[in-house]
Amino acid sequence: MAPWHLDWTAPDAEQHRHAVRACLAAITEGEVYQACVCTRFTGTLDGDPAQLFASGVEADNPARAAYLAGPWGAVVSFSPELFLARHARTVLSSPIKGTLPIDRDPAVLRASAKDVAENVMIVDLVRNDLGRVCLPGSITVPELLATHRAPAVWHLVSTVRGTLRDGITDARLLDATFPPASVTGTPKQRARELLRGWETTDRGVYCGALGMVSPLAGLELNVAIRTVELGPHGLASLGVGGGITIDSDPEAEWLECLAKAAAVTRLQDRAASTAS
């Protein structure tokens, strides 16, 4: 595999903690119940983006990896999260909310009132989004608060299933559900408005979706987290964030960002270890 190198610069920790405190104030004032506050690592890639992608897939086998490239640069996604899967009229969404470093006991995550509340609120938001396009009574939650392992972290994952009404196209489905619930907040529209003021840069592809659509196979899209965006000259960005609830601690939220970023920022070392 061809060599590559990527040096990362971490975002300003205090700036992120300030954004979390602003979100907590909005929750206290009843503006939102939960919101996903994000920040961004930056760097420069020396090498081929496709080799970066290959290294990540080989080292970590992320569940929802995706790669897209063109003259504009590349998007290298090591996402563990399913935004939407639509096969025939059945649609699934598996939001991730709740994170713990991989060296901790995953039972701690399931016992965390904060993480459980965060996940359940987003499940309700996904149910509401799918309810706009699914048959009444068809929406179920076949998996709730399951603990899943992902690169560098444990996550709480739930799955929501529904049956689309006749005549609902993929475009209508996306219009009802995008952007993904897990990276916005509740109420979704108010959370999006407030996040524009709390975050210092546009999210870009981060927190969007990558995947495929086929008239035969259906549709599968990830949530573009653990995702590196690359410009044509190798300038790189990596968004990270976390859901804020009334029980959130600004310092703990910053440490959660570092834990999530480690899946990508330490990839160079892990890929080298896998190869040796």
BELSULZI-V851564 format. One record per residue. N is the residue number from 0. RES is the residue in one letter. SS is DSSP state (H for helix, E for strand, C for the rest). OMEGA is omega in degrees with one decimal (999 if undefined). D_LAST is the distance of its C-alpha to the last C-alpha in whole Angstrom. Layout:
N,RES,SS,OMEGA,D_LAST / N,RES,SS,OMEGA,D_LAST
This chain:
0,M,C,-177.8,12 / 1,A,C,-179.0,15 / 2,P,C,173.4,14 / 3,W,C,180.0,16 / 4,H,E,-179.5,17 / 5,L,E,175.7,19 / 6,D,E,-178.2,21 / 7,W,E,171.6,23 / 8,T,E,-177.7,27 / 9,A,C,174.9,28 / 10,P,C,179.4,31 / 11,D,C,-176.3,34 / 12,A,H,-177.0,34 / 13,E,H,177.4,38 / 14,Q,H,178.6,39 / 15,H,H,177.8,37 / 16,R,H,177.8,39 / 17,H,H,178.7,42 / 18,A,H,177.8,41 / 19,V,H,178.5,41 / 20,R,H,176.8,44 / 21,A,H,177.8,46 / 22,C,H,178.1,44 / 23,L,H,177.1,46 / 24,A,H,179.2,49 / 25,A,H,176.6,49 / 26,I,H,178.9,49 / 27,T,H,-178.8,51 / 28,E,C,177.5,54 / 29,G,C,179.2,53 / 30,E,C,178.9,52 / 31,V,C,174.2,49 / 32,Y,C,-178.3,47 / 33,Q,E,174.8,43 / 34,A,E,-179.1,41 / 35,C,E,-176.5,38 / 36,V,E,-170.8,38 / 37,C,E,175.0,35 / 38,T,E,-169.2,33 / 39,R,E,167.5,31 / 40,F,E,176.4,28 / 41,T,E,-179.7,28 / 42,G,E,178.6,26 / 43,T,E,179.0,25 / 44,L,E,170.4,22 / 45,D,E,-177.6,21 / 46,G,C,-175.4,20 / 47,D,C,177.2,21 / 48,P,H,179.4,21 / 49,A,H,177.8,20 / 50,Q,H,172.9,17 / 51,L,H,179.3,17 / 52,F,H,-179.3,18 / 53,A,H,178.9,16 / 54,S,H,-179.1,13 / 55,G,H,179.6,15 / 56,V,H,-179.8,16 / 57,E,H,-176.0,13 / 58,A,H,-168.8,12 / 59,D,H,-178.9,15 / 60,N,C,-178.6,17 / 61,P,C,-170.4,20 / 62,A,C,-173.2,24 / 63,R,E,-179.4,26 / 64,A,E,178.0,23 / 65,A,E,-179.3,25 / 66,Y,E,179.7,25 / 67,L,E,-177.2,28 / 68,A,E,178.1,29 / 69,G,E,179.0,32 / 70,P,C,-178.9,33 / 71,W,C,-176.3,34 / 72,G,E,-177.6,30 / 73,A,E,171.1,28 / 74,V,E,-176.3,27 / 75,V,E,-171.6,24 / 76,S,E,175.6,24 / 77,F,E,-172.7,22 / 78,S,E,170.5,25 / 79,P,C,-165.1,25 / 80,E,C,174.4,29 / 81,L,E,173.7,32 / 82,F,E,-179.0,35 / 83,L,E,165.0,37 / 84,A,E,179.0,37 / 85,R,E,177.6,40 / 86,H,E,-169.0,41 / 87,A,C,-178.8,44 / 88,R,C,179.8,46 / 89,T,E,-180.0,44 / 90,V,E,179.4,42 / 91,L,E,170.7,39 / 92,S,E,-176.4,37 / 93,S,E,-177.7,35 / 94,P,C,173.9,35 / 95,I,E,171.0,33 / 96,K,E,-174.5,34 / 97,G,E,-173.5,33 / 98,T,E,177.5,30 / 99,L,E,176.7,28 / 100,P,E,-172.0,25 / 101,I,C,-179.0,22 / 102,D,C,178.0,23 / 103,R,C,177.5,27 / 104,D,C,-177.3,28 / 105,P,H,177.1,29 / 106,A,H,177.7,33 / 107,V,H,-179.1,33 / 108,L,H,-178.9,33 / 109,R,H,-179.6,35 / 110,A,C,-176.9,38 / 111,S,C,179.3,38 / 112,A,H,-179.4,41 / 113,K,H,-176.5,40 / 114,D,H,177.7,37 / 115,V,H,179.0,39 / 116,A,H,179.5,42 / 117,E,H,-178.1,40 / 118,N,H,-176.6,38 / 119,V,H,178.1,42 / 120,M,H,-179.7,43 / 121,I,H,173.5,41 / 122,V,H,178.0,42 / 123,D,H,178.6,45 / 124,L,H,177.1,45 / 125,V,H,177.6,43 / 126,R,H,179.1,46 / 127,N,H,179.6,48 / 128,D,H,-179.2,46 / 129,L,H,178.4,46 / 130,G,H,178.8,50 / 131,R,C,-175.1,51 / 132,V,C,-177.0,50 / 133,C,E,177.4,50 / 134,L,C,176.4,53 / 135,P,C,178.5,54 / 136,G,C,-176.3,53 / 137,S,C,-174.3,50 / 138,I,C,178.6,47 / 139,T,E,177.6,46 / 140,V,E,-176.0,43 / 141,P,E,177.0,41 / 142,E,E,-179.4,38 / 143,L,E,172.8,39 / 144,L,E,174.7,37 / 145,A,E,178.2,34 / 146,T,E,-179.1,31 / 147,H,E,175.6,27 / 148,R,E,174.0,24 / 149,A,E,179.0,22 / 150,P,C,174.2,19 / 151,A,C,-174.7,20 / 152,V,E,163.1,23 / 153,W,E,177.5,26 / 154,H,E,164.3,29 / 155,L,E,-175.8,32 / 156,V,E,172.7,33 / 157,S,E,178.9,36 / 158,T,E,178.0,37 / 159,V,E,-178.8,41 / 160,R,E,175.4,42 / 161,G,E,176.3,45 / 162,T,E,-177.1,47 / 163,L,E,172.9,48 / 164,R,C,176.0,52 / 165,D,C,176.2,53 / 166,G,C,179.0,53 / 167,I,C,179.0,50 / 168,T,C,175.0,48 / 169,D,H,178.5,44 / 170,A,H,177.7,46 / 171,R,H,178.5,48 / 172,L,H,179.1,45 / 173,L,H,179.1,43 / 174,D,H,-178.5,46 / 175,A,H,-169.0,47 / 176,T,H,-175.4,43 / 177,F,C,-0.1,42 / 178,P,C,-176.2,40 / 179,P,C,-177.2,38 / 180,A,H,-173.0,40 / 181,S,H,-178.0,37 / 182,V,H,176.6,36 / 183,T,C,-179.3,40 / 184,G,E,-179.1,42 / 185,T,E,-5.8,46 / 186,P,C,-169.7,48 / 187,K,H,-175.1,46 / 188,Q,H,179.6,48 / 189,R,H,176.5,49 / 190,A,H,179.6,46 / 191,R,H,178.6,45 / 192,E,H,-177.8,48 / 193,L,H,-179.0,47 / 194,L,H,178.4,43 / 195,R,H,179.0,44 / 196,G,H,-177.2,46 / 197,W,H,-177.0,43 / 198,E,C,-171.0,40 / 199,T,C,179.3,40 / 200,T,C,173.2,38 / 201,D,C,-178.5,38 / 202,R,C,-178.0,36 / 203,G,C,178.5,35 / 204,V,C,-179.6,33 / 205,Y,C,-177.7,32 / 206,C,C,170.2,34 / 207,G,C,-177.7,35 / 208,A,C,174.1,34 / 209,L,C,177.9,32 / 210,G,E,-175.1,32 / 211,M,E,174.2,34 / 212,V,E,-177.1,38 / 213,S,E,177.9,39 / 214,P,C,179.0,43 / 215,L,C,-173.9,41 / 216,A,C,-178.7,38 / 217,G,E,-174.1,39 / 218,L,E,172.1,38 / 219,E,E,-179.1,34 / 220,L,E,172.5,33 / 221,N,E,164.1,31 / 222,V,C,-171.9,32 / 223,A,C,170.1,30 / 224,I,C,-172.7,28 / 225,R,C,-169.5,24 / 226,T,E,178.9,25 / 227,V,E,174.1,25 / 228,E,E,-174.8,28 / 229,L,E,173.3,27 / 230,G,E,-175.9,30 / 231,P,C,179.6,31 / 232,H,C,174.0,30 / 233,G,C,177.2,26 / 234,L,E,-170.8,28 / 235,A,E,172.4,26 / 236,S,E,-178.1,28 / 237,L,E,178.4,27 / 238,G,E,174.3,29 / 239,V,E,179.5,29 / 240,G,E,-179.7,32 / 241,G,E,179.6,34 / 242,G,E,-179.0,37 / 243,I,E,172.4,40 / 244,T,C,-177.1,42 / 245,I,C,-178.9,45 / 246,D,C,-176.3,43 / 247,S,C,174.5,40 / 248,D,C,-175.6,39 / 249,P,H,179.6,38 / 250,E,H,178.1,36 / 251,A,H,178.5,34 / 252,E,H,176.3,34 / 253,W,H,179.0,32 / 254,L,H,175.7,30 / 255,E,H,176.2,29 / 256,C,H,179.6,29 / 257,L,H,-180.0,26 / 258,A,H,178.8,24 / 259,K,H,-179.3,25 / 260,A,H,-176.5,23 / 261,A,H,177.4,20 / 262,A,H,-179.5,19 / 263,V,H,-174.5,19 / 264,T,H,177.4,19 / 265,R,C,-177.5,16 / 266,L,H,-178.7,14 / 267,Q,H,179.7,12 / 268,D,H,-178.7,11 / 269,R,H,178.2,10 / 270,A,H,178.8,9 / 271,A,H,179.6,6 / 272,S,H,178.8,5 / 273,T,H,-177.6,6 / 274,A,H,-175.1,4 / 275,S,C,999,0
